């Protein structure tokens, strides 16, 4: 029985898409190009059953100097709570990116292929008076040069606990 459970688990884990699935797609996603200037995002946080827990708006400003970037994010949640996060980003070779912020426990590491970016990091998230370290597996899909959709699965100890979905748009 244990062997069957392990086999089924491995099969299910292998069914997900990989960044290489998007290698031949266009337009090409370059963080330094998309996250330059003013942007706005609208999103929601869902629990593992799909129930919407929070909705929010994010005003962003991105600046790049060569291979180094700063992305300032100002969140306003539907209950009036505000939050600020500043990402410090770095472009590496072959479509690789890295980044960190004050509440990022494990720095972000990402890879682009075609119109997609897969970005993984661990974030310290306040939940009911405690701080949880949640693993984020972000998938960003560039729709055109001014818009993208971001879907982030949140997990703890390898178990899915929720999802964040964002629509991000360049201003102007």
N, C-alpha and C positions, 0 to 999 in steps of 0.2 A: 504494500500500500504506500509506504514512504517513497519508494522508487517511482511509483506512478505519479505522486504529487510533485516530486522533483522534476520529472519529465514534462508534465503538463506546464509547470511554472516556467521552465526553460523555453518551451515552445511559445508560450504567451509573450515572454519577454523578447523573443526574436521577431515577433510580428510587427513591431513598431517601425516607423520610417526612420531613415538615417539622413544626415545632411547630404550625402552623396546622391540621394534620390533626386536632388534639385540641381545637379551640376549643369544640365543643358537648358535651364530655364532663363528667361529674361523678364524684366531688366535686372542687371547685376546689382546686388545689394552691397553698398559700401557705407558703413556706419558714418564715416567722416563726411560723406556727402549728404546723407539723409538727416543726420543729427547735427546740422549746422544751421544756426539761426534760431528763430522762434518757432515753437511747435505747440500744439494743444492735443490733449488726449482725453478720452472719455472711457470709463471702464467700470467693471463690477468684480466683486469677489464672491465666489460661490463655495459652499461647503461640498463635501464629497458626494452628497446626494443630488447636487445641482441647485439647491436652494440659494437664492441671492441673499447674501449677508450685508453687503455694502455696495454703494455706488459712489463714483468719484469723478472729479475732473482734475487734470494735471496740466499746468502751464510749464513749459520747458524752454530752456535756452541752451543751445549747444555751441561750443567754440572749439576749433581745432587749430593747432599749430604744429604743422608737420605730422608726425605720427602720434602726437599726444592730444587728447581731448578732454574737455570738462562738460558734463551735462548736468545742469541744475534743474531739479524737479520740485515743483511746489504743488502739493496735493490739497484738495478741498473735498472732504467726504460729505455724504448726504446728511449726516448728523451735525455738521458744522466743524468737526475736527479738522485741523490742518497738520500737515507734515511736510518736512523739507528733506530732500536727499540730494547729495551732490556726488555724482559718479566721476571718478578720475579714470580715464580710458587710455588704452595704448593699442595701436595697430602693430601687429606683427606680420611676418611673412605668410604668404599663401592664404590670405583671407582669414587669418587668425586675429582675435582681439582678446584683450584682458582688461579687467577693471575692478575697482574697489570703491567703497563708500563707507562712511562711519558706522553704519549698522549692518555692513556685510561681514559675516563671520568667516566664510570661505570665499576668497576672491573669485570674481566672474571669469570664466573662460568660454570663448565662443569661436565659432567657425561659420563662415559664409560659403555658400555655393549657390550660384544662380540668384534667384530672387529671395532666398531663405537665409535665415541666421538661426543657429541653435546656440543658446547661451545658458550656462549653468552656474549657479552660485548658491550660497547659503546665507539667509537673511535672518537677523534677530527681529522677531515680530511680537509685539505685545498682544497677549490674549488673556482677557479676564484677570488682569493684575499680575500676570506672570509673563516671562519672555520665553518664547519658543524659538528654537533654531530650526527653521524650515528650509528644506532643499527646494530650489526653484529650477525647473526645466522649461526655459522659455523657447518658444518657436515664434519668430517674427517672419511675416511674409509680406514682401513689398508688392503692393498692388499696382502702383505707378510711382513716378518720382516724387510725389507729394503725399502719399498715403500708405499706411501699412496696418496690418492686423497682428496683434501679439496675443498669443495664448500661452499661459504659464501654468504648468501643473505644479502644485505644492505637495511635498511629501515629508513625512517624519518617520525615521527608522525604516525607510523603504516603503511605507504605506501611504497611499494617496489620501490627502486630507482636504483638498480643495483645488480651486482653479481661479486664475485671474484672467479676464479677457479685456483687451484694450483696443481701441481704434485710435491711431496716432496720425495726425495731419500737420503738415508744414503750414505755417501762416504766411499770408502774403500772396 
